[in-house]
């Protein structure tokens, strides 16, 4: 049985973040492709991690800068090693190359971290993101990681184009793999609550992710007061994992701004709401909350950043507005107009079914993995990757050895 080793940045929490959902989709793909899946991470396991072992996944906690990982991977000898974000590739790829050199190395970027960081800085400094990311340290690190791997999974077409156009990365090293979703059937659509059965608004997102925190404050301070003035009986329900005290302090029942924290079942809450609000000002990748809204038959109002990479050339399932006043006006219009709302809902189903078909992308990914059959030739064409691998691996090797020796010394009793 072929083996896949995933080196995770964190344990997957599909009910907490889109990244967790993405990881579980990848795991499901490899399980259905008859791989024995091993999931390892240096992170502490939380109470919100699904029972991976019951799915047949073999889990292991690993250590940074420890020779124990060398023995682990040398014994395991996986055919594929998947790094969950570039930070894990930086830490462990040299050990993989040394003890398992024939393994196909895949980087799942989740989203491009340097884009997310550049957009945050640009938002705060009122600059263009491109003026920041081309010379940023994190961009150099992430791009180097992409070159060192045999294949990188890119979740957004916008990010694919940026990597090929702005950084001239060969397409042979990249693979567009968005969320892999089931087709929404007519029976499922008919079973969802309709316009008159849904009420209120919802905003949802993991609060460890700064774009979500920023969006909630924007809702509270600028957008919601304008909406509430026109819809005095409506409420806005705020959900998200890992809320801070400053988020809970925004709770304002008198004005219909209700902060709930983590949703016990985010899908159920999304189905209840008439409209999803996501005034995201920065970020990267695909926004899981907006994908989920479409699946639940809930139209959405968001920004250009929020919608990025999702609809392609199809019309959005609601409105895309960057200005807070126009955002509020579009929200009120859609909330009150049943015909416009039903049209928006139908557009969401079309986007999911035509853009994110699991069957389509599973087949394409399976075909792409055939590079395993000619891996030496594939690597020979990537001289930049070989060069970057050589230099990083030497520096990382000596730093790791230094830390190992330091740890040994610290553990001695004198």
C-alpha positions in Angstrom: 0.0 0.0 0.0 1.4 3.4 -1.0 2.1 5.8 1.9 1.4 9.5 2.2 3.1 11.5 5.0 1.5 14.8 5.8 3.7 17.2 7.9 1.0 19.5 9.4 1.5 23.1 10.6 -1.4 22.4 12.9 -3.9 19.6 13.6 -6.9 20.0 11.1 -10.0 21.6 12.6 -12.6 21.6 9.8 -15.2 23.2 12.0 -12.9 26.1 12.9 -11.3 27.2 9.6 -11.3 26.8 5.9 -7.7 25.5 6.2 -8.9 22.6 8.3 -11.6 21.8 5.7 -9.0 21.9 3.0 -6.8 19.5 4.8 -9.6 17.0 5.4 -10.5 17.2 1.7 -6.9 16.3 0.8 -6.8 13.5 3.3 -10.1 12.1 1.8 -8.6 12.3 -1.7 -5.6 10.2 -0.7 -7.7 7.7 1.3 -9.9 7.1 -1.7 -6.8 6.7 -3.9 -5.8 3.8 -1.6 -3.0 5.5 0.2 -2.1 4.8 3.8 -2.2 8.3 5.3 0.1 9.3 8.1 -0.4 12.7 9.7 2.3 14.3 11.8 2.7 17.7 13.4 4.6 19.5 16.1 1.4 21.2 17.3 -0.6 20.5 20.4 -3.8 18.6 19.6 -7.0 20.5 20.6 -10.5 19.2 21.5 -11.8 20.3 18.1 -9.7 17.9 15.9 -11.9 15.2 14.4 -11.2 11.5 15.2 -8.6 11.0 12.5 -7.7 7.5 13.8 -11.2 6.3 13.2 -10.8 7.2 9.5 -7.7 4.9 9.4 -5.2 7.8 9.6 -2.0 7.1 11.5 -1.1 10.1 13.6 2.2 11.1 15.3 3.5 14.1 17.2 6.9 15.1 15.9 9.6 17.5 17.2 11.5 20.3 15.6 15.3 20.0 15.3 15.3 16.4 16.5 17.0 13.4 15.0 13.9 11.4 16.1 12.2 12.6 12.9 15.1 11.1 10.8 14.5 7.6 12.2 10.7 8.1 11.8 10.8 8.9 8.1 13.6 6.6 7.3 11.5 3.7 8.6 8.3 4.9 7.0 9.6 5.6 3.5 6.5 7.3 2.1 6.0 7.7 -1.6 4.6 11.2 -1.1 5.4 13.8 1.6 2.9 16.7 1.8 4.0 19.9 3.6 1.2 21.9 5.1 2.3 25.4 4.4 5.8 26.6 3.5 7.0 26.8 7.1 6.9 23.0 7.4 8.9 22.6 4.2 11.6 24.9 5.6 11.9 22.9 8.7 11.7 19.3 7.4 12.4 19.2 3.7 16.2 18.7 4.1 15.5 15.7 6.4 13.1 14.3 3.8 15.6 14.7 1.1 18.3 13.0 3.1 16.4 10.0 4.4 13.7 9.7 1.7 15.1 11.2 -1.5 12.7 9.5 -3.9 9.5 10.7 -2.3 7.4 13.2 -4.2 7.4 16.5 -2.3 4.1 18.4 -2.4 3.6 21.8 -0.8 0.0 22.8 0.0 0.2 26.6 0.3 -3.3 26.9 1.7 -3.1 30.4 0.4 -0.1 32.6 -0.4 1.1 33.9 3.0 3.1 36.7 1.5 0.1 38.0 -0.4 -2.0 38.0 2.8 0.8 39.8 4.8 1.4 42.3 2.0 -2.3 43.2 1.8 -2.5 43.6 5.5 0.4 46.0 5.5 -0.9 47.8 2.4 -4.3 48.3 4.1 -2.7 49.8 7.2 -0.3 52.0 5.2 -2.6 52.9 2.3 -0.2 51.4 -0.3 -0.4 48.9 -3.2 0.3 45.3 -2.1 2.5 44.7 -5.1 4.9 47.5 -3.9 5.4 45.4 -0.8 5.4 41.7 -1.7 8.1 41.8 -4.4 10.8 42.7 -1.9 9.4 41.1 1.2 11.3 38.4 3.2 8.2 36.2 3.4 7.7 36.3 -0.3 11.3 35.2 -0.9 10.9 32.4 1.6 7.5 31.1 0.2 8.6 31.3 -3.4 11.8 29.5 -2.6 9.8 26.8 -0.9 7.6 26.4 -4.0 10.7 25.9 -6.1 12.2 23.3 -3.7 9.1 21.1 -4.0 8.1 18.9 -6.9 4.6 20.3 -6.9 2.7 23.1 -5.1 -1.1 23.1 -4.7 -2.6 26.6 -5.3 -6.1 27.2 -4.2 -7.0 30.2 -6.3 -6.7 31.0 -10.0 -5.7 34.6 -9.0 -2.7 33.3 -7.1 -1.8 30.9 -9.9 -1.7 33.8 -12.3 0.3 35.9 -9.9 2.9 33.2 -9.5 3.4 32.7 -13.2 3.1 36.3 -14.3 4.9 38.2 -11.5 7.4 35.5 -10.4 7.8 33.5 -13.6 7.4 30.2 -11.8 7.1 27.3 -14.3 3.5 26.0 -14.6 4.9 22.4 -14.2 5.6 23.2 -10.6 2.1 24.4 -9.8 -1.3 22.8 -9.7 -4.6 24.6 -9.3 -6.6 22.7 -6.7 -9.5 24.7 -5.1 -12.0 23.3 -2.7 -13.3 19.9 -3.8 -17.0 19.9 -3.2 -20.0 17.7 -3.9 -22.5 18.7 -6.5 -25.6 20.3 -4.9 -28.6 18.3 -6.2 -32.1 19.6 -6.9 -33.4 17.6 -4.0 -30.9 19.3 -1.6 -31.8 22.7 -3.0 -35.5 22.1 -2.5 -34.9 21.0 1.1 -33.2 24.2 2.1 -35.1 27.0 3.9 -36.6 29.6 1.5 -36.6 33.4 1.7 -39.4 33.7 4.3 -38.0 30.9 6.4 -34.7 32.6 6.8 -34.1 35.8 8.8 -31.3 38.0 10.1 -27.7 38.2 9.1 -24.6 36.1 9.8 -20.9 36.8 9.8 -18.5 34.0 10.5 -14.8 33.4 10.6 -11.9 32.1 12.7 -10.7 35.0 14.9 -7.1 33.8 14.9 -7.2 35.1 11.3 -6.8 38.9 11.4 -9.0 39.7 8.3 -12.0 38.2 10.2 -11.4 40.3 13.3 -11.0 43.5 11.2 -14.2 42.7 9.3 -16.2 42.3 12.5 -15.0 45.7 13.8 -15.9 47.3 10.5 -19.4 45.8 10.8 -19.8 47.0 14.3 -18.5 50.5 13.8 -19.7 51.5 10.3 -21.8 49.0 8.4 -24.2 47.5 10.9 -25.5 50.9 12.3 -26.6 51.9 8.7 -28.3 48.5 8.2 -30.0 48.5 11.6 -31.4 52.0 11.0 -33.3 50.7 8.0 -34.0 47.3 9.4 -34.7 47.9 13.2 -36.0 44.4 13.8 -33.0 42.6 12.3 -30.1 41.0 14.1 -26.5 40.3 13.1 -25.1 37.0 14.5 -21.3 36.9 14.8 -19.7 33.4 15.0 -16.1 32.3 14.9 -13.6 30.0 16.6 -11.1 31.4 19.1 -12.7 34.8 19.8 -10.8 37.2 22.0 -12.2 39.2 24.9 -12.2 42.3 22.7 -14.5 40.5 20.3 -17.0 39.5 23.0 -17.0 43.1 24.2 -18.7 44.0 20.9 -21.8 42.1 21.9 -24.7 44.6 21.8 -28.1 42.9 22.1 -29.9 46.3 22.3 -28.8 47.1 18.8 -29.0 43.6 17.4 -25.3 42.9 17.3 -25.0 39.4 18.8 -21.6 37.8 19.4 -21.9 34.1 20.0 -18.3 32.8 19.6 -17.7 29.3 18.2 -20.7 27.8 16.4 -21.6 24.4 17.6 -22.8 23.7 14.0 -21.7 26.4 11.6 -23.7 24.9 8.7 -27.0 25.0 10.6 -26.4 28.6 11.6 -25.6 29.6 8.0 -28.8 27.9 6.8 -30.9 30.0 9.2 -29.6 33.4 8.1 -31.0 35.2 5.1 -27.7 36.9 4.2 -24.0 36.4 5.0 -21.9 39.5 5.5 -18.2 39.4 4.9 -16.6 42.9 4.5 -13.1 41.6 4.2 -10.5 44.3 3.6 -7.5 42.1 3.1 -6.6 38.4 2.9 -5.7 35.7 0.4 -6.9 32.4 -1.0 -10.5 31.3 -1.1 -12.9 32.3 1.7 -14.5 29.2 3.1 -17.3 31.2 4.8 -18.5 32.4 1.4 -18.3 28.9 -0.1 -20.3 27.6 2.8 -22.9 30.3 2.4 -23.5 29.2 -1.2 -23.8 25.6 -0.2 -26.4 26.6 2.4 -28.4 28.7 0.0 -27.5 31.9 1.8 -26.6 34.9 -0.5 -23.7 37.0 0.5 -22.5 40.6 0.4 -18.7 40.9 0.4 -15.8 42.8 -1.1 -13.5 42.2 -4.0 -11.0 40.6 -1.7 -13.7 38.4 -0.2 -15.0 37.2 -3.6 -11.5 36.8 -5.2 -11.1 33.5 -7.0 -14.6 32.1 -6.3 -17.0 33.0 -9.1 -14.7 33.1 -12.1 -16.7 34.7 -14.9 -20.1 33.9 -13.2 -22.2 36.5 -11.5 -21.8 36.7 -7.7 -24.5 35.3 -5.3 -25.4 38.7 -4.0 -23.3 41.9 -4.2 -19.6 42.8 -4.2 -19.1 46.3 -2.6 -15.9 47.8 -1.2 -17.4 51.0 0.2 -19.1 50.6 3.6 -22.1 52.8 2.6 -22.6 51.0 -0.7 -22.1 47.7 1.1 -24.9 48.6 3.6 -27.3 49.8 0.8 -26.8 46.6 -1.2 -27.4 44.5 2.0 -30.7 46.2 2.7 -31.9 45.9 -0.9 -31.1 42.2 -1.1 -32.6 41.5 2.4 -36.0 43.0 1.4 -36.3 41.8 -2.3 -37.4 38.2 -2.5 -36.9 38.0 -6.3 -33.4 39.4 -6.2 -32.6 37.1 -3.2 -33.8 34.0 -5.0 -31.7 34.9 -8.1 -28.7 35.4 -5.9 -29.2 32.1 -4.2 -29.4 30.3 -7.6 -26.2 31.9 -8.6 -24.4 30.5 -5.6 -25.5 26.9 -6.5 -24.3 27.5 -10.0 -20.9 28.6 -8.8 -20.4 25.6 -6.5 -21.5 23.1 -9.1 -19.6 24.5 -12.1 -16.4 25.7 -10.4 -15.7 23.3 -7.5 -16.7 19.8 -8.6 -14.9 17.2 -6.5 -15.1 14.6 -9.2 -13.4 16.9 -11.8 -10.5 18.0 -9.6 -10.0 14.5 -8.1 -9.5 13.2 -11.6 -7.2 16.1 -12.6 -5.1 15.8 -9.4 -4.8 12.0 -10.0 -3.4 12.6 -13.4 -1.0 15.3 -12.2 0.5 12.9 -9.6 1.8 10.8 -12.5 4.9 12.9 -12.4 6.0 10.4 -9.8 6.6 8.0 -12.7 9.3 10.4 -14.1 10.4 12.3 -11.1 14.2 12.5 -11.9 13.4 14.1 -15.3 10.9 16.5 -13.6 13.5 17.6 -11.1 16.2 18.0 -13.8 14.1 20.7 -15.4 14.0 22.6 -12.1 17.6 23.9 -11.7 16.5 26.9 -9.5 14.8 24.5 -7.1 18.0 22.4 -6.9 20.1 25.4 -6.3 17.8 26.7 -3.5 17.6 23.3 -2.0 21.4 23.0 -1.8 21.9 26.3 -0.1 19.0 26.1 2.3 19.7 22.5 3.3 23.3 23.3 4.2 22.3 26.2 6.4 19.3 24.5 7.9 21.4 21.3 8.5 24.0 23.2 10.5 21.5 25.3 12.4 19.5 22.1 13.3 22.6 20.3 14.5 23.5 23.3 16.6 20.1 23.4 18.2 20.2 19.6 18.8 23.5 19.9 20.6 22.3 22.8 22.6 19.2 20.9 23.7 21.3 17.9 24.7 23.5 20.2 26.8 20.5 21.9 28.4 19.2 18.4 29.4 22.3 17.4 31.2 22.4 17.5 35.0 25.7 19.0 36.4 
